[in-house]
Amino acid sequence: MNILLIGGGGREHTLAWKLKQSTHCKQLYIAPGNAGTARLGINIALTSTDFNGLASFCTGNKIDMIIVGPEEPLVKGIYDFFKTNPATAHIHFIGPSKEASQLEGSKAYAKAFMNRHNIPTAAYREFDAANFEEGINYIKNHSLPIVLKADGLAAGKGVIICSSQIEALAEFDLMIQHAKFGEAGKRVVIEQFLDGIELSVFVLTDGKNYVLLPEAKDYKRIGKGNTGPNTGGMGAVSPVPFADDAYLQKVKELIVEPTIAGLLSEKLEYQGIVFIGLINVKGEPFVIEYNCRFGDPETEVIIPRIENDLVEILLATAQNRLNEIEIKTSSKTAVTVVAVSGGYPNDHETGKEIYGLDDSAMEGSIIFHSGTRQENNKVLTNGGRVLAVTSFGDNIAEAAEQSNNLLEQVFFEGVYFRDDIGFEFRQA
């Protein structure tokens, strides 16, 4: 099969790495890709939202399957664009429709979906400019802490946990009246704070059947011990120690199965990943959010643990026969540590040469490129999150140590990474 993978980050490099291992993968194209994906397939200079350009490429290169990495093209309707175009409608497409993608594209849409299908989540209200004063009063009478979420896509940074009413009122004003998050924050979801530990559950569905992929836990804060501002993700671990068979069975019964049943009953076109962000509150799972694609950096730990042929799984997804698939998962623990540019998640420079990539091969570890580009024979930084190193071990401490050791051998100006990923699970 000729496969087009859309996106250019660490998630896409990881997927490309796995796709390339399949005997069914004839030619792999990545749009736009990065310096890492260029070693696995052919990078195409097209953005993920250039639907016309991508369609023309697909018809000209006889693409058999499209896999969409990032959320923006899905929320903007890339599935609908391809499926309603007679020239591209036959292509196997991994990703939900525009309507179904609103589970990620709108926090309010997702909350309403959860309420309709009795899926456990935090209590909430939604507000915009029209009922701004009502929102002010709601905050003043709400218990603390209080969570404010930009309704739309905000690159993973639209969630603010406020410990005082003054802080919450200020943030509410900034979001609605001063467009702190642009269009994404014109509507704000205010919800109850749930105290617990987070977990990412990945469900692959063909719209009716589903399979559970390995779970993961990611680390959003920039600083050690989960301090400082949120980022796109500084690392991840899989499996997650508290997510034993009994807990995951509870997740399936209370959350996964009602979600898939809800998609089916509401006739939402969905052939792809339902990424469920959960929080474990005293042994009970609650949904924090839905995403409509693989997570990053969770992909970097869950995909290497899957022992199946990825193309076979995705083909079964596109052909509505996931009931024939049994996911085989490595018993090894995987830990990903992300190296970022100096200053990230705030202003940061790019174009810094990366040294040590060719000398850093280590058995049991893989380097995935996130924000990189090739220039002549040099690999340069091209984003906030630059590299993700995934290592295997018998436990989280062992795998994390190996990833840290490998990153010590890689250098670019301003490089920073958290050396405590998985800290709460490491053995004393």
Buried (B, 14 or more C-beta within 10 A) or exposed (E): BBBBBBBBBBBBBBBBBBBBEBEBBEBBBBBBBBBBBBBBBEBBEBBBBBBEBBBBBBEEBEBBBBBBBBBBBBBBBBBBBBBEBEEBEEBBBBBBBBBBBBBBBBBBBBBBBBEEBEBBBBEBBBBBEEBBEEBBEBBEEBEEBBBBBBBBBBBBBBBBBBEEBEBBBEBBBBBBEEEBBEEBBBBBBBBBBBEBBBBBBBBBBBBBBBBBBBBBBBBBBBEBEBEBEBBBBBBBBBBBEEBEEEBBEBBBEBBBBBBBEBBBEEEBBBBBBBBBBBBBBEEBBBBBBBBBBBBBBBBBBBBBBBEBBBBBBBBBBBEEEBEEBEBEBBEBBBBBBBBBBBEBBEEBEBEBEBBBBEEBEBEBBBBBBBBBBBEEEEBBBBBBBBBBBBBBBEBBBBBBBBBBBBBEBBBBEBBBBBBBBBBBBBEE
